[in-house]
Every structure is written in C-alpha cells, then in structure tokens.
Amino acid sequence: MSNKLKDPLLDQFFEAILSLQDLEECYAFFEDVSTIGELKDLSQRYQVAKMLQQGFIYEEIAKQTGASTATISRVKRCLTHGADGYQLILKRK
C-alpha cells in the first residue's frame, strides 16, 4: 500500500466501497459520488491495463479504447512501477 494516499477520509471512502454488495449497488453509489466522465475515464484505464497485459500495442489500444497515448503510457508506468493495484485486480479477473 502506498503511504502517499493514506488518509482517514480515504479509509472511510474505501470502506464504504467495500460494503457494496453487487453491481446494482456499485452503479447507484458511483453515479452519486462521481461524474459519468470520471467513471468512463476509470473504466477506460482499466481496459488499457488489461490490453497492455495481453500484449496489445499502443496503436491498437488507442484505437479500441479511445485512450490517448499519454493515458496508455501512464497506465503502463503504473503496471511496471506502481503500487501493484492493477496487477492485483488483473490476476483476479
């Protein structure tokens, strides 16, 4: 875990997320707590991470997801030098 983010308010927020029980509850909570654009950006980054892990090249990832090369590069950096959050989830899915 990264201590850069550690904060009591974030702890409460993440605990709230962990209490969600299904997709319907996730949709309801995240629709209230964030914008559609923010959610689409997050889901796009997750898709980019999946495609990078599968060996897709930047051009194909950009074409399929609409992500910029800057976004793809940032996700790639997180995959190789980040807190291993993407790796954790990608191993489970």
C-alpha positions in Angstrom: 0.0 0.0 0.0 1.2 3.5 -0.8 1.5 5.8 2.1 1.2 8.8 -0.3 -2.6 8.4 -0.3 -3.1 7.1 3.3 -5.7 9.4 4.9 -8.6 8.8 7.3 -11.2 10.2 4.9 -10.0 7.9 2.1 -10.1 5.0 4.6 -13.8 5.8 5.2 -14.5 6.1 1.5 -12.8 2.8 0.6 -14.6 1.1 3.5 -17.9 2.4 2.0 -16.9 0.9 -1.4 -16.1 -2.4 0.2 -19.6 -2.5 1.8 -21.2 -2.5 -1.7 -22.8 -5.9 -2.4 -23.4 -6.1 -6.1 -23.2 -4.3 -9.4 -26.5 -2.5 -8.9 -25.3 -1.0 -5.6 -22.0 -0.1 -7.3 -23.8 1.7 -10.1 -26.0 3.6 -7.6 -23.2 4.6 -5.4 -20.8 5.7 -8.1 -23.5 7.5 -10.1 -24.0 9.7 -7.0 -20.3 10.1 -6.0 -18.7 10.8 -9.4 -19.5 12.1 -12.8 -20.1 9.9 -15.8 -16.9 11.2 -17.4 -14.9 10.2 -14.3 -16.3 6.7 -14.3 -15.7 6.4 -18.1 -12.1 7.5 -17.6 -11.5 5.0 -14.8 -13.1 2.1 -16.8 -11.0 3.1 -19.8 -7.8 3.0 -17.8 -8.7 -0.5 -16.5 -9.4 -1.6 -20.1 -6.0 -0.2 -21.2 -4.3 -2.1 -18.3 -6.0 -5.3 -19.4 -4.9 -4.8 -23.0 -1.3 -3.9 -22.1 -1.1 -7.1 -20.0 -2.4 -9.1 -23.0 0.4 -7.6 -25.2 -1.5 -5.2 -27.3 0.5 -2.3 -28.9 -0.3 1.3 -28.1 -1.9 2.0 -31.5 -4.4 -0.9 -31.2 -5.2 0.1 -27.6 -5.8 3.7 -28.6 -8.0 2.6 -31.5 -10.1 0.2 -29.4 -10.4 2.3 -26.2 -10.1 5.9 -27.4 -7.4 6.4 -24.8 -4.6 8.9 -25.6 -1.0 7.7 -25.9 -0.4 9.7 -22.7 -3.0 7.8 -20.8 -1.7 4.5 -22.2 1.8 5.4 -21.1 0.6 6.4 -17.6 -1.1 3.1 -17.2 1.9 1.2 -18.5 4.1 3.1 -15.9 1.7 2.1 -13.2 1.8 -1.5 -14.3 5.6 -1.6 -14.1 6.4 0.9 -11.4 3.2 1.5 -9.5 1.7 0.2 -6.3 0.7 -3.1 -8.0 -3.0 -2.3 -7.8 -3.7 -3.1 -11.4 -1.7 -6.3 -11.1 -3.7 -7.4 -8.1 -7.0 -6.9 -9.9 -5.8 -8.3 -13.2 -4.7 -11.5 -11.6 -8.2 -12.0 -10.2 -10.1 -11.4 -13.4 
